Amino acid sequence: MTGTVGVIAHLDNPSAGDVRDLAAEAEAAGADWLGVADAFWWRDTWMLLAAAADATKTIALGPLVTNPYLRHPFHTVSALATLQELAGPRVHLGVGAGGSEVSGAAGISRADSPLRIEALVTLVRRVAAGHPLDERSGRKLDVPLQPVTVQIAGRGDKVLRAAGRCGDRALLWAVPASDAARSASVIRAGAQSGRAAGTDPDGPELVWAPLVAHEPADRERGRVIAAYGVLNASPELRQRWGIEPALVDEIRSTLVAGGAEAATHLVPAHVVDDVVSPDPDPDRFAEQARAIGARHLAIPAHDLALVRPHVAWARSVLDRIDRE
């Protein structure tokens, strides 16, 4: 199996022009796919993906990640089919539980997120196989939908197990170094409990998206992601970090009220050290990727000028994995 390199758009509220430029740069850098965030306080991800499709020819495109709550599943199916009209078969679907803003600002409980994710993925696959959107009425989607690769991202154990059950790929996004092996084992346990019809019985392919401090600014950016990491961490990881429930509540309320950057000062330095690796040595990362069973890598794109060197770094890690 040949490993792939993905680029995850991590630009702040990108415009259509920003995403066009990023998609073109990622394609020129040799990346295999691009994922664009679905955040209700930013510009609409599907319209941004349409702009990316117009600016590229080969790179795979899709939301990374959309969630099963804020859009009706029928709308997500329609959006996928419409994006396929623009981009062809290079469309993929990234799904997750959604950020804490879904439950905080939007007032929606995410307690049933694994069930919602699996229901959305099942619907997409059924419609792509020719079944109706709505079994009761028999109403079908009037836009052709081809099968898509489903990539499920998560840090919480319940979503990781859902990724094991029904994902084509499972994305470990910014998982702390101390928790990467355990998280990968949770995905495998989910796969062993029973795979969805039509998926590889061996389980999903594992995509690892580590945070690496290539430049000093990367550690500061990692503080933002670490704030979300505290909320999604397992009780055992929080205990290892020494994170008390009161701090979790404070970070959650600050994120909802003021955004991620407002909560960064609440995240202890040792947590950031666990989330953001200070050493980009490709040999070390290749060894870690082999240890957790990852054959694909993804990088966050904060700066257009750094896309090419960071894609090249990820490719060098995969080259070392392939030599083993």
N, C-alpha and C positions, 0 to 999 in steps of 0.2 A: 504494500500500500504506500503510495506516494503522499507525503505530508503536504498540507496546504498552509499558507500564511494569510490570515485575515487582518483587516484594518477596521477598528472600531472607532467611529467618529466620536471624538470627545471634545468637540468645539462647543463653546458656550453659545447657545441659541443661534445655531448657524442659519444663514440665509440660503436661499436657493443657489445663489452664486458661490457661496462658500462650499456647499456640498458638491456642486459641479466641479469646482477646482480640486477638492479633495479626491473625488472619485477619479478624475483624470490623472491626478498625481499618483494615486494608489495603483491604478492600472499601469501607468508608465513604470512604476517601481517594481512591477512583477507580482503584486499581491493577487491572490486568487479570489478574494471576496471582500465586500465592504458592508458593514452594519451601521445603521443610522438609528439613533435613539428615538423612542416614542415617548415624549414628555409633554403633557397637556399644557404646560406653561410656556412651551416653546412653539416654533412653527411646526406645522403638521408633517409627520414623518413620511406619509405616503406621497405628498406633493413634493417633498424634498427628494425622495427616491425617484420620482418621475424626472426631475431635473438631472439626477445622476445618470439615469438611463440614457437621456438625450446626449450626455457628454462622453459616453463610453461605448465600447463595442464588445468587450470580452469579460470584464470583471463581473462576478456574481454580486447581486444586490438584494438587500432585504432589511426589514426592521430588526434592530437588535438593542432592546427587545420590545415587542409590543406585549400587552397583557390582555387577559381574557375578561376584564371588567369594564373598561371605559368605552369600549365600542361593542356593539352587539356583534356576536360571532358572524352573523350574515354579512355585516359590513366589512369585516376582516377578510372573509372569503372573496367578496366582490373586489376589494382593494388588491388582493393578490392577483386575481384574474386580470384586472385592468393593468397592473404593472407588467404582467406577462405579455400583454398586447404591445407594450412599449419596449420591453427588454428581452422578450423571448424566454427561452428555457433557463436563463441564468438567474432566475429569481429564487430566493430562499426565504424561509420564515423563521425568525427568531422569536421565541416566546419565553416569558418569565412571569413572576408574580406581580411585577410592578413595584415601584419604590414605596417608601413609607408615606409619601404624599397621597397615594391612592387611598389609604385608610385614614390618614390625618386630614389633609385638605379636602379630599373628595368625600370623606365620610363613608367609605366602603370597607367592610371587613374583608381581609385577605385570608381568613382562616381556612377557607375551602379552596385555596389556590391550586393545589395539585389536581383536584377533581376538575376545576374549571380549565386548567391547562390541557388535561387529557381529553376533555370534552371538545375543546376547540380543535385540537390536533386531529381527533377522530372525525369531526365534521369536515375539515379541510380534505382529508384523505377520501372520505366518502363522496364528497362532491366531485373531486378529481377523478373518481372511478365511475362517475355518471349518475350517482344517486341524487335525489332531490335535496334542496336546502331544508325543506320541511317535509318530513315523512307523512304527516297527517294530511296536508293539503295536496302533496305531490308537486308543489311548486319548485321548479328547477331554476338554477342560475342561468340567465340568458347569455352569459359571457363564458366562453370556453375556459376551463381551468385544467392545466396539466399538473401532474404530481410535482411536489416541491420537497426539497430537503428541509427537514425540520430540526432546528437547533434550539435546545432548551437550556436556558442559563439560570443558575441559582447558586446561593450560598447556604440556604437553609436545607436541612436534611430532607424535609418532606418534598420539596421541589426537586432535589437531587435524585430522590428515589423515583419521582415521576419521570424525570429525564431518562433514568434507566429503563423504565417500563415502556416508554413510547417515543423517545427521541431517536432520530437518525444520528444526531450528534449531541453531545452534552458539553456545555461550555463551563469551565471553571474560571470565572471572572474575578480577578483580584483576590483570590483565596489566599489567606495568610500562609506563609511557608510552613509554619508548624502544623497546619491543618490540611495541607494539600493531599497527602496520602490517605488520610481518613476520609476526606470528601470523595476522592475517587473510589474508595471502597464502598461508600454509600450508594454511589451510582451503580456499581456492579451488583450490589445486593438488590437494588431495585430491578435490575435486568433479570437476575436469577429468580425473582419472585413471579415473573411472568411477563413476556414481551407482547406488545400489541400485534395484532394481525398485520401481515405485510411488512414487518420490520425484520432486520437481521436478528436471528435468534441469539447471536453471540453478544448482543448489546450494542449500545451506541458507540460511535467513534468519539474519543475524548479530545476536546480542544482545550488547550491551556492558554490562558491570557494572564501571565504574570506581570506585576508592576515592577519596573526596573528603573533605577536611578541612573540613567545614562548621563543626565545633566543635573546640576543642583536643583533646578526648578521642578524636576520630576518628583522629588521627595515632598515638596510643598503641595503639588497637585495630588499626591497620594494621600495627604491628610484628609482631603475632601472625601475620597473613596473610603478611607478608613472609618470615617464617621458612619457611613452606611454599613460598613463591615461590623461595627459594634452591634448594630441593631439586628443583623442577620446571623450573628455568631451563635453557635450552639451554647447551651448552658455550661458545658465542660470547657469550651474555649474561653468564655467570659471568666470562668473561675480561674483558669490559668493566667489570664491577663490581669486578674484582680479587679474586674469591673463589677461594681455593685449595681443592683436594680435601680437605685435612685439615679445613678449616672446615665443608665440606659434611657430612663424616662426623660431626663433633662436633654440628652442629645436628640431624642425623638421630637420633643416639643420645639426645640430650637430649629431643627431641620424644617419642620412644618411652617413655623412662623417666619423664619428668616433665611431659609435656604441652606445648602450644604456648607458653604464657606463660613456662615455664621456659627456653625457647630464645630469647626476644626479646632478651636482652642480648647475644647473639652476633651479631645482625644489624647490620651497619654502617649508620650514619645515612644515607649516600648511597643505599643500597639502599631504605631506607624512603621517602626523598624521591622515588625513581623509581616506587614502588608506590602511594604516597598523594599525590594532587595537593593542593597547598596553596591553590589558587585555584579556587573553585566557579563562576567566571564562565560563565553559560549559553552566551553567544556563542562562547566558546573551545571549549567541549565540543561544541557543534553542529558547529563546523568540523572538529574531530577525528573526530567520528562520521561525517560525510560522507566524510572522507579515507579511513577504513578500511572504509566501506560498511555501517555499522551503522544499522539503522532501528528497532531496539528497544533499550530501556534497562532496567537492573535496578539496584535499590539494596539494600544490606545493611541489615537492621533490627536495630539493637542496643538501641534504646530505643523503647518504645511511643509516647511523647510526640512523637517526632521523625518518625514514619511519614508523617503528613500533609504537613509542610513538605518532606520529602525527595521524596515522590511528586510534589508540586507542582513542585519543582525539575526533576525528570526530565521532567515533562510540558512544562515551559517549554523545555527543550532540544529535545524532539521538535517543538514548535511552530515553533521556529526552523529546524529541518531542513526541515519541510514548506513553509515560506515560500520556500525556494530553488527 
